[in-house]
Amino acid sequence: MGDATSTRQLTAWMADFAASLDRRDVAVAVVMFDNDSYWRDLLPFTWSIETLEGKGSIAAMLDATLH
């Protein structure tokens, strides 16, 4: 069984992230990642399987695909 606090934190993060994507607010979405973050896109945004490294790459992908 998972930790209830961790579950609440994850649920809140996911809700905030989804809301920023719904608004197409890339700046807010990217702030939610650490500088050294990785994004493993498995089709939903780029229709390919690719790994992005760092906020800049994540922001560029979201800018290109959210619209």
Phi and psi in radians as a Rosetta constraint file:
Dihedral C 1 N 2 CA 2 C 2 CIRCULARHARMONIC -1.431 0.35
Dihedral N 2 CA 2 C 2 N 3 CIRCULARHARMONIC 2.847 0.35
Dihedral C 2 N 3 CA 3 C 3 CIRCULARHARMONIC -1.302 0.35
Dihedral N 3 CA 3 C 3 N 4 CIRCULARHARMONIC 2.195 0.35
Dihedral C 3 N 4 CA 4 C 4 CIRCULARHARMONIC -1.070 0.35
Dihedral N 4 CA 4 C 4 N 5 CIRCULARHARMONIC -0.651 0.35
Dihedral C 4 N 5 CA 5 C 5 CIRCULARHARMONIC -1.150 0.35
Dihedral N 5 CA 5 C 5 N 6 CIRCULARHARMONIC -0.769 0.35
Dihedral C 5 N 6 CA 6 C 6 CIRCULARHARMONIC -1.083 0.35
Dihedral N 6 CA 6 C 6 N 7 CIRCULARHARMONIC -0.707 0.35
Dihedral C 6 N 7 CA 7 C 7 CIRCULARHARMONIC -1.115 0.35
Dihedral N 7 CA 7 C 7 N 8 CIRCULARHARMONIC -0.747 0.35
Dihedral C 7 N 8 CA 8 C 8 CIRCULARHARMONIC -1.116 0.35
Dihedral N 8 CA 8 C 8 N 9 CIRCULARHARMONIC -0.734 0.35
Dihedral C 8 N 9 CA 9 C 9 CIRCULARHARMONIC -1.098 0.35
Dihedral N 9 CA 9 C 9 N 10 CIRCULARHARMONIC -0.794 0.35
Dihedral C 9 N 10 CA 10 C 10 CIRCULARHARMONIC -1.110 0.35
Dihedral N 10 CA 10 C 10 N 11 CIRCULARHARMONIC -0.760 0.35
Dihedral C 10 N 11 CA 11 C 11 CIRCULARHARMONIC -1.068 0.35
Dihedral N 11 CA 11 C 11 N 12 CIRCULARHARMONIC -0.743 0.35
Dihedral C 11 N 12 CA 12 C 12 CIRCULARHARMONIC -1.143 0.35
Dihedral N 12 CA 12 C 12 N 13 CIRCULARHARMONIC -0.739 0.35
Dihedral C 12 N 13 CA 13 C 13 CIRCULARHARMONIC -1.089 0.35
Dihedral N 13 CA 13 C 13 N 14 CIRCULARHARMONIC -0.808 0.35
Dihedral C 13 N 14 CA 14 C 14 CIRCULARHARMONIC -1.089 0.35
Dihedral N 14 CA 14 C 14 N 15 CIRCULARHARMONIC -0.712 0.35
Dihedral C 14 N 15 CA 15 C 15 CIRCULARHARMONIC -1.124 0.35
Dihedral N 15 CA 15 C 15 N 16 CIRCULARHARMONIC -0.764 0.35
Dihedral C 15 N 16 CA 16 C 16 CIRCULARHARMONIC -1.137 0.35
Dihedral N 16 CA 16 C 16 N 17 CIRCULARHARMONIC -0.730 0.35
Dihedral C 16 N 17 CA 17 C 17 CIRCULARHARMONIC -1.133 0.35
Dihedral N 17 CA 17 C 17 N 18 CIRCULARHARMONIC -0.800 0.35
Dihedral C 17 N 18 CA 18 C 18 CIRCULARHARMONIC -1.063 0.35
Dihedral N 18 CA 18 C 18 N 19 CIRCULARHARMONIC -0.707 0.35
Dihedral C 18 N 19 CA 19 C 19 CIRCULARHARMONIC -1.112 0.35
Dihedral N 19 CA 19 C 19 N 20 CIRCULARHARMONIC -0.707 0.35
Dihedral C 19 N 20 CA 20 C 20 CIRCULARHARMONIC -1.152 0.35
Dihedral N 20 CA 20 C 20 N 21 CIRCULARHARMONIC -0.639 0.35
Dihedral C 20 N 21 CA 21 C 21 CIRCULARHARMONIC -1.203 0.35
Dihedral N 21 CA 21 C 21 N 22 CIRCULARHARMONIC -0.700 0.35
Dihedral C 21 N 22 CA 22 C 22 CIRCULARHARMONIC -1.031 0.35
Dihedral N 22 CA 22 C 22 N 23 CIRCULARHARMONIC -0.646 0.35
Dihedral C 22 N 23 CA 23 C 23 CIRCULARHARMONIC -1.445 0.35
Dihedral N 23 CA 23 C 23 N 24 CIRCULARHARMONIC -0.101 0.35
Dihedral C 23 N 24 CA 24 C 24 CIRCULARHARMONIC 0.994 0.35
Dihedral N 24 CA 24 C 24 N 25 CIRCULARHARMONIC 0.686 0.35
Dihedral C 24 N 25 CA 25 C 25 CIRCULARHARMONIC -1.716 0.35
Dihedral N 25 CA 25 C 25 N 26 CIRCULARHARMONIC 1.487 0.35
Dihedral C 25 N 26 CA 26 C 26 CIRCULARHARMONIC -1.090 0.35
Dihedral N 26 CA 26 C 26 N 27 CIRCULARHARMONIC -0.687 0.35
Dihedral C 26 N 27 CA 27 C 27 CIRCULARHARMONIC -1.031 0.35
Dihedral N 27 CA 27 C 27 N 28 CIRCULARHARMONIC -0.769 0.35
Dihedral C 27 N 28 CA 28 C 28 CIRCULARHARMONIC -1.204 0.35
Dihedral N 28 CA 28 C 28 N 29 CIRCULARHARMONIC -0.722 0.35
Dihedral C 28 N 29 CA 29 C 29 CIRCULARHARMONIC -1.068 0.35
Dihedral N 29 CA 29 C 29 N 30 CIRCULARHARMONIC -0.764 0.35
Dihedral C 29 N 30 CA 30 C 30 CIRCULARHARMONIC -1.240 0.35
Dihedral N 30 CA 30 C 30 N 31 CIRCULARHARMONIC -0.544 0.35
Dihedral C 30 N 31 CA 31 C 31 CIRCULARHARMONIC -1.054 0.35
Dihedral N 31 CA 31 C 31 N 32 CIRCULARHARMONIC -0.424 0.35
Dihedral C 31 N 32 CA 32 C 32 CIRCULARHARMONIC -1.316 0.35
Dihedral N 32 CA 32 C 32 N 33 CIRCULARHARMONIC -0.103 0.35
Dihedral C 32 N 33 CA 33 C 33 CIRCULARHARMONIC -1.858 0.35
Dihedral N 33 CA 33 C 33 N 34 CIRCULARHARMONIC 2.611 0.35
Dihedral C 33 N 34 CA 34 C 34 CIRCULARHARMONIC -1.263 0.35
Dihedral N 34 CA 34 C 34 N 35 CIRCULARHARMONIC 2.803 0.35
Dihedral C 34 N 35 CA 35 C 35 CIRCULARHARMONIC -1.011 0.35
Dihedral N 35 CA 35 C 35 N 36 CIRCULARHARMONIC -0.595 0.35
Dihedral C 35 N 36 CA 36 C 36 CIRCULARHARMONIC -1.700 0.35
Dihedral N 36 CA 36 C 36 N 37 CIRCULARHARMONIC 0.426 0.35
Dihedral C 36 N 37 CA 37 C 37 CIRCULARHARMONIC -1.276 0.35
Dihedral N 37 CA 37 C 37 N 38 CIRCULARHARMONIC 2.749 0.35
Dihedral C 37 N 38 CA 38 C 38 CIRCULARHARMONIC -2.135 0.35
Dihedral N 38 CA 38 C 38 N 39 CIRCULARHARMONIC 2.566 0.35
Dihedral C 38 N 39 CA 39 C 39 CIRCULARHARMONIC -2.142 0.35
Dihedral N 39 CA 39 C 39 N 40 CIRCULARHARMONIC 2.143 0.35
Dihedral C 39 N 40 CA 40 C 40 CIRCULARHARMONIC -1.838 0.35
Dihedral N 40 CA 40 C 40 N 41 CIRCULARHARMONIC 1.762 0.35
Dihedral C 40 N 41 CA 41 C 41 CIRCULARHARMONIC -1.527 0.35
Dihedral N 41 CA 41 C 41 N 42 CIRCULARHARMONIC 2.066 0.35
Dihedral C 41 N 42 CA 42 C 42 CIRCULARHARMONIC -1.949 0.35
Dihedral N 42 CA 42 C 42 N 43 CIRCULARHARMONIC 1.014 0.35
Dihedral C 42 N 43 CA 43 C 43 CIRCULARHARMONIC 1.665 0.35
Dihedral N 43 CA 43 C 43 N 44 CIRCULARHARMONIC -0.591 0.35
Dihedral C 43 N 44 CA 44 C 44 CIRCULARHARMONIC -1.059 0.35
Dihedral N 44 CA 44 C 44 N 45 CIRCULARHARMONIC -0.560 0.35
Dihedral C 44 N 45 CA 45 C 45 CIRCULARHARMONIC -1.839 0.35
Dihedral N 45 CA 45 C 45 N 46 CIRCULARHARMONIC -0.789 0.35
Dihedral C 45 N 46 CA 46 C 46 CIRCULARHARMONIC -1.826 0.35
Dihedral N 46 CA 46 C 46 N 47 CIRCULARHARMONIC -0.095 0.35
Dihedral C 46 N 47 CA 47 C 47 CIRCULARHARMONIC 1.017 0.35
Dihedral N 47 CA 47 C 47 N 48 CIRCULARHARMONIC 0.507 0.35
Dihedral C 47 N 48 CA 48 C 48 CIRCULARHARMONIC -2.562 0.35
Dihedral N 48 CA 48 C 48 N 49 CIRCULARHARMONIC 3.011 0.35
Dihedral C 48 N 49 CA 49 C 49 CIRCULARHARMONIC -1.835 0.35
Dihedral N 49 CA 49 C 49 N 50 CIRCULARHARMONIC 1.920 0.35
Dihedral C 49 N 50 CA 50 C 50 CIRCULARHARMONIC -2.539 0.35
Dihedral N 50 CA 50 C 50 N 51 CIRCULARHARMONIC 2.740 0.35
Dihedral C 50 N 51 CA 51 C 51 CIRCULARHARMONIC -1.993 0.35
Dihedral N 51 CA 51 C 51 N 52 CIRCULARHARMONIC 2.261 0.35
Dihedral C 51 N 52 CA 52 C 52 CIRCULARHARMONIC -1.904 0.35
Dihedral N 52 CA 52 C 52 N 53 CIRCULARHARMONIC 2.520 0.35
Dihedral C 52 N 53 CA 53 C 53 CIRCULARHARMONIC -2.115 0.35
Dihedral N 53 CA 53 C 53 N 54 CIRCULARHARMONIC 2.182 0.35
Dihedral C 53 N 54 CA 54 C 54 CIRCULARHARMONIC 1.524 0.35
Dihedral N 54 CA 54 C 54 N 55 CIRCULARHARMONIC 2.785 0.35
Dihedral C 54 N 55 CA 55 C 55 CIRCULARHARMONIC -1.049 0.35
Dihedral N 55 CA 55 C 55 N 56 CIRCULARHARMONIC -0.669 0.35
Dihedral C 55 N 56 CA 56 C 56 CIRCULARHARMONIC -1.074 0.35
Dihedral N 56 CA 56 C 56 N 57 CIRCULARHARMONIC -0.778 0.35
Dihedral C 56 N 57 CA 57 C 57 CIRCULARHARMONIC -1.174 0.35
Dihedral N 57 CA 57 C 57 N 58 CIRCULARHARMONIC -0.687 0.35
Dihedral C 57 N 58 CA 58 C 58 CIRCULARHARMONIC -1.139 0.35
Dihedral N 58 CA 58 C 58 N 59 CIRCULARHARMONIC -0.790 0.35
Dihedral C 58 N 59 CA 59 C 59 CIRCULARHARMONIC -1.075 0.35
Dihedral N 59 CA 59 C 59 N 60 CIRCULARHARMONIC -0.762 0.35
Dihedral C 59 N 60 CA 60 C 60 CIRCULARHARMONIC -1.088 0.35
Dihedral N 60 CA 60 C 60 N 61 CIRCULARHARMONIC -0.710 0.35
Dihedral C 60 N 61 CA 61 C 61 CIRCULARHARMONIC -1.144 0.35
Dihedral N 61 CA 61 C 61 N 62 CIRCULARHARMONIC -0.788 0.35
Dihedral C 61 N 62 CA 62 C 62 CIRCULARHARMONIC -1.129 0.35
Dihedral N 62 CA 62 C 62 N 63 CIRCULARHARMONIC -0.722 0.35
Dihedral C 62 N 63 CA 63 C 63 CIRCULARHARMONIC -1.013 0.35
Dihedral N 63 CA 63 C 63 N 64 CIRCULARHARMONIC -0.701 0.35
Dihedral C 63 N 64 CA 64 C 64 CIRCULARHARMONIC -1.341 0.35
Dihedral N 64 CA 64 C 64 N 65 CIRCULARHARMONIC -0.422 0.35
Dihedral C 64 N 65 CA 65 C 65 CIRCULARHARMONIC -1.981 0.35
Dihedral N 65 CA 65 C 65 N 66 CIRCULARHARMONIC -0.361 0.35
Dihedral C 65 N 66 CA 66 C 66 CIRCULARHARMONIC -1.265 0.35
Dihedral N 66 CA 66 C 66 N 67 CIRCULARHARMONIC -0.423 0.35
